[in-house]
């Protein structure tokens, strides 16, 4: 095989990796939605869960399913709405803040400041991107993007 064959194989692998990452994000969002639905329905049926979810995993579920940036207060309210027991924490909002900060530091969340108010908000930020595999693959991805954009740039819109 030639170097160009290897490069085409690498580009195909990068495309598949990114597509699977997008599917994972969609599946994660749906799983988070279902977890919240199941929790709420279980409570309404009088079923008490035998396995508890920790605060970190609960925050992950909330933010994965939200699809938008949420403030720590909004995360706390969403946790309460699907029945997460925050009574074990002396200061539940401080516990949520600390958890979100740790998830942000770990790269699972991204901090954003809301326009106008500057209020802290966090958004789920754990995509599976081939760029995370190294600078060489990131370079290949940029070249692939340029190739994809090049044909579009030359085409004229029908009048």
C-alpha positions as CSV (number, residue, x, y, z in Angstrom):
1,X,0.0,0.0,0.0
2,X,1.1,3.5,-0.7
3,X,1.3,6.4,1.7
4,X,-1.7,7.9,0.0
5,X,-3.7,4.7,0.6
6,X,-2.8,4.9,4.3
7,X,-3.8,8.5,4.4
8,X,-7.2,7.7,2.9
9,X,-7.7,4.9,5.4
10,X,-6.8,7.3,8.2
11,X,-9.3,9.9,6.9
12,X,-12.0,7.1,6.8
13,X,-11.2,6.1,10.3
14,X,-11.4,9.8,11.5
15,X,-14.8,10.2,9.8
16,X,-16.1,7.0,11.4
17,X,-14.7,8.0,14.8
18,X,-16.5,11.4,14.6
19,X,-19.7,9.8,13.4
20,X,-19.7,7.4,16.3
21,X,-18.9,10.2,18.7
22,X,-22.0,12.0,17.5
23,X,-24.1,8.9,17.9
24,X,-22.7,8.5,21.4
25,X,-23.8,12.1,22.3
26,X,-27.3,11.4,21.0
27,X,-27.5,8.1,22.9
28,X,-26.2,9.8,26.1
29,X,-28.8,12.5,25.8
30,X,-31.6,9.9,25.4
31,X,-30.3,7.8,28.3
32,X,-30.3,10.9,30.5
33,X,-33.8,11.7,29.5
34,X,-35.0,8.1,30.2
35,X,-33.2,8.0,33.5
36,X,-35.0,11.2,34.6
37,X,-38.4,9.8,33.3
38,X,-37.8,6.5,35.1
39,X,-36.9,8.2,38.3
40,X,-40.0,10.4,38.3
41,X,-42.3,7.5,37.3
42,X,-40.8,5.3,40.0
43,X,-41.5,7.9,42.7
44,X,-45.1,8.3,41.4
45,X,-45.5,4.6,41.6
46,X,-44.2,4.6,45.2
47,X,-41.1,2.6,44.2
48,X,-38.0,3.5,46.2
49,X,-34.8,2.9,44.4
50,X,-32.5,0.3,45.9
51,X,-29.4,1.6,44.2
52,X,-28.6,5.3,44.7
53,X,-26.8,7.4,42.2
54,X,-24.1,9.7,43.6
55,X,-24.2,13.5,43.1
56,X,-21.5,13.4,40.4
57,X,-23.4,10.9,38.3
58,X,-26.7,12.7,38.9
59,X,-25.1,16.0,37.7
60,X,-23.8,14.3,34.6
61,X,-27.2,12.9,33.8
62,X,-28.8,16.4,34.3
63,X,-26.3,18.2,32.0
64,X,-26.2,15.5,29.4
65,X,-29.9,15.5,29.0
66,X,-30.3,19.3,29.2
67,X,-28.8,20.1,25.8
68,X,-28.1,23.7,27.1
69,X,-26.0,25.5,29.6
70,X,-27.3,25.4,33.2
71,X,-26.4,27.3,36.3
72,X,-25.7,25.5,39.5
73,X,-29.0,26.6,40.9
74,X,-30.8,25.2,37.8
75,X,-28.9,21.9,38.1
76,X,-29.9,21.7,41.8
77,X,-33.6,22.3,40.9
78,X,-33.5,19.7,38.2
79,X,-32.0,17.2,40.6
80,X,-34.8,17.9,43.0
81,X,-37.4,17.6,40.3
82,X,-36.4,14.0,39.4
83,X,-36.2,13.0,43.1
84,X,-32.5,13.1,43.9
85,X,-32.1,13.3,47.7
86,X,-30.1,16.4,48.5
87,X,-31.0,16.4,52.2
88,X,-27.8,14.6,53.1
89,X,-25.9,17.7,52.2
90,X,-25.7,20.6,54.8
91,X,-25.5,23.1,51.9
92,X,-26.8,21.4,48.8
93,X,-26.0,24.3,46.4
94,X,-22.4,24.3,47.6
95,X,-22.2,20.6,46.9
96,X,-23.6,21.1,43.4
97,X,-21.2,23.9,42.8
98,X,-18.2,21.8,43.9
99,X,-19.3,18.9,41.8
100,X,-19.8,21.0,38.7
101,X,-16.4,22.7,39.2
102,X,-14.7,19.2,39.4
103,X,-16.5,18.0,36.3
104,X,-15.4,21.2,34.6
105,X,-11.8,20.7,35.7
106,X,-12.0,17.1,34.4
107,X,-13.0,18.3,31.0
108,X,-16.5,16.8,31.1
109,X,-18.2,20.2,31.4
110,X,-17.5,23.6,29.9
111,X,-17.9,26.8,31.8
112,X,-19.8,29.6,30.0
113,X,-20.8,33.0,31.2
114,X,-24.3,33.9,30.2
115,X,-24.5,37.0,28.0
116,X,-25.7,40.1,29.8
117,X,-25.7,38.7,33.3
118,X,-22.3,37.0,33.3
119,X,-23.9,34.3,35.4
120,X,-21.9,31.0,35.6
121,X,-23.4,28.2,33.6
122,X,-22.1,24.8,32.6
123,X,-22.7,22.8,29.5
124,X,-21.9,19.1,28.8
125,X,-18.7,19.0,26.8
126,X,-17.5,15.5,26.3
127,X,-17.6,14.9,22.6
128,X,-15.6,12.0,21.1
129,X,-13.4,13.9,18.7
130,X,-10.5,12.5,16.8
131,X,-8.7,15.8,17.4
132,X,-8.2,14.6,21.0
133,X,-6.0,11.8,19.7
134,X,-3.1,14.0,18.8
135,X,-1.9,17.0,16.7
136,X,-1.1,14.9,13.6
137,X,-4.6,13.6,13.3
138,X,-5.9,17.1,14.0
139,X,-3.9,18.2,11.0
140,X,-5.4,15.5,8.8
141,X,-8.9,16.6,10.0
142,X,-8.2,20.2,9.0
143,X,-7.1,19.1,5.6
144,X,-10.3,17.0,5.3
145,X,-12.4,20.0,6.2
146,X,-10.6,22.2,3.6
147,X,-11.2,19.5,0.9
148,X,-14.9,19.4,1.9
149,X,-15.3,23.2,1.8
150,X,-13.3,23.7,-1.5
151,X,-15.9,22.3,-3.9
152,X,-18.7,24.3,-2.2
153,X,-16.7,27.5,-2.5
154,X,-16.5,27.2,-6.3
155,X,-20.2,26.4,-6.9
156,X,-22.5,29.2,-7.7
157,X,-26.1,29.2,-6.4
158,X,-28.7,28.9,-9.1
159,X,-30.5,32.2,-9.7
